[in-house]
């Protein structure tokens, strides 16, 4: 578990750096995908899913869809 959390933090930092520098290329997108897969395995995944579902519901309510 400690190794997974460390890799998760590393991938998260790398994604932030690449996005802020506007240099997101194919290898960087692969790192972002790995970050997503690792984030899915953590306990925060349920909270993120709930947040995204609520956001989608709010947007659909605003647009009338």
C-alpha positions as CSV (number, residue, x, y, z in Angstrom):
1,X,0.0,0.0,0.0
2,X,2.8,2.4,0.8
3,X,4.3,1.9,-2.6
4,X,0.9,2.6,-4.3
5,X,0.4,5.8,-2.4
6,X,3.9,7.0,-3.2
7,X,3.4,6.3,-6.9
8,X,0.0,7.9,-6.8
9,X,1.5,11.1,-5.3
10,X,4.3,11.0,-7.9
11,X,1.9,10.6,-10.8
12,X,-0.3,13.4,-9.4
13,X,2.6,15.8,-9.2
14,X,3.7,15.0,-12.7
15,X,0.2,15.5,-14.1
16,X,0.0,18.9,-12.4
17,X,3.4,20.0,-13.8
18,X,2.5,18.9,-17.3
19,X,-0.8,20.6,-17.3
20,X,0.5,23.8,-15.8
21,X,3.3,24.0,-18.4
22,X,0.9,23.2,-21.3
23,X,3.1,20.3,-22.4
24,X,0.7,17.4,-22.3
25,X,1.9,15.0,-24.9
26,X,1.3,11.3,-25.5
27,X,3.8,10.1,-22.8
28,X,2.3,12.6,-20.4
29,X,-1.2,11.4,-21.2
30,X,-0.1,7.9,-20.4
31,X,1.1,9.1,-17.0
32,X,-2.2,10.8,-16.5
33,X,-4.0,7.6,-17.3
34,X,-1.8,5.7,-14.9
35,X,-2.7,8.3,-12.2
36,X,-6.4,7.7,-12.9
37,X,-6.0,4.0,-12.6
38,X,-4.1,4.3,-9.3
39,X,-6.6,6.9,-8.0
40,X,-9.4,4.4,-8.7
41,X,-7.9,2.0,-6.2
42,X,-7.9,4.4,-3.3
43,X,-10.6,5.1,-0.8
44,X,-11.2,8.6,-2.3
45,X,-12.6,7.0,-5.5
46,X,-16.1,6.8,-4.1
47,X,-16.1,10.5,-3.2
48,X,-14.8,11.5,-6.6
49,X,-17.5,9.5,-8.3
50,X,-20.2,11.1,-6.2
51,X,-18.9,14.5,-6.9
52,X,-18.8,13.9,-10.6
53,X,-22.3,12.4,-10.6
54,X,-23.7,15.4,-8.6
55,X,-21.9,17.8,-11.0
56,X,-23.4,16.0,-14.1
57,X,-26.8,16.1,-12.5
58,X,-26.5,19.8,-11.7
59,X,-25.4,20.6,-15.3
60,X,-28.2,18.6,-16.8
61,X,-30.6,20.5,-14.5
62,X,-29.3,23.8,-15.7
63,X,-29.5,22.9,-19.4
64,X,-32.9,21.4,-19.0
65,X,-31.8,18.0,-20.3
